[in-house]
Amino acid sequence: MRAAENSAFAKGISAEALMNTAGAGIACAVQQFFPQPGRCHCFAGKGNNGGDALVAAAHLKRAGWHTDVHLSFSEAECSDLLRKKI
């Protein structure tokens, strides 16, 4: 995964763009398994993968899902990019 990210960065793709794409993909996968909106509990760590989860939750919320987002760490301990998605 790190090699794929580094390759994308070398091509000028930003970490935020990757996060947005990953989060949208997660939301799409959830909706494929569960076509009707339901409830999503999102537990996010402090790193950029946690940001992927927050982006996914935002997509699901816009699609009519009830979302509950919980950070596993204080906001101050989270990555700068993750904090942008809160």
C-alpha positions in Angstrom: 0.0 0.0 0.0 2.8 2.4 0.9 4.4 1.8 -2.5 1.1 2.6 -4.3 0.8 5.8 -2.2 4.3 6.8 -2.9 3.8 6.3 -6.7 0.7 8.4 -6.6 2.5 11.2 -4.6 5.3 11.1 -7.2 2.7 11.7 -9.9 1.5 14.8 -8.0 -1.6 13.3 -6.4 -2.2 14.7 -2.9 -2.8 12.8 0.3 -6.2 14.5 0.6 -7.2 13.4 -2.9 -6.3 9.8 -2.1 -8.2 10.1 1.2 -11.3 11.4 -0.6 -11.1 8.6 -3.2 -10.6 5.9 -0.6 -13.5 7.2 1.5 -15.8 7.3 -1.5 -14.8 3.7 -2.4 -15.5 2.5 1.1 -19.0 4.1 1.0 -19.6 2.6 -2.4 -18.7 -0.9 -1.1 -20.9 -0.5 1.9 -23.8 0.5 -0.3 -23.2 -2.5 -2.6 -23.6 -4.9 0.4 -26.4 -2.8 2.0 -28.4 -1.1 -0.7 -30.9 0.5 1.7 -29.7 3.2 4.0 -29.2 2.1 7.6 -27.0 3.0 10.5 -23.2 3.4 10.3 -21.0 3.5 13.4 -17.6 4.8 12.4 -14.7 4.5 14.8 -11.7 6.4 13.5 -8.1 6.3 14.7 -5.8 9.3 14.7 -4.1 8.8 11.3 -5.0 9.3 7.7 -6.8 6.0 7.5 -9.2 7.4 10.1 -9.8 10.3 7.7 -10.7 7.7 5.0 -13.4 6.4 7.4 -14.7 10.0 8.1 -15.0 10.6 4.4 -16.9 7.4 3.9 -19.3 8.3 6.8 -19.9 11.7 5.2 -20.8 10.0 1.8 -23.1 7.6 3.6 -24.8 10.4 5.5 -25.5 12.3 2.2 -27.0 9.0 0.9 -29.5 9.0 3.8 -27.6 6.9 6.3 -27.6 7.7 10.0 -24.0 8.0 11.0 -22.3 8.0 14.4 -18.6 9.0 14.2 -16.3 8.4 17.2 -12.6 9.3 17.3 -10.4 6.9 19.2 -8.1 9.8 20.2 -8.6 13.4 21.1 -8.8 15.7 18.1 -5.5 17.4 19.1 -3.8 14.0 18.7 -5.2 13.4 15.2 -3.3 14.0 11.9 -3.8 17.5 10.4 -5.5 15.9 7.3 -7.9 13.9 9.5 -8.8 17.0 11.4 -9.8 18.7 8.1 -12.5 15.9 7.7 -14.0 16.3 11.2 
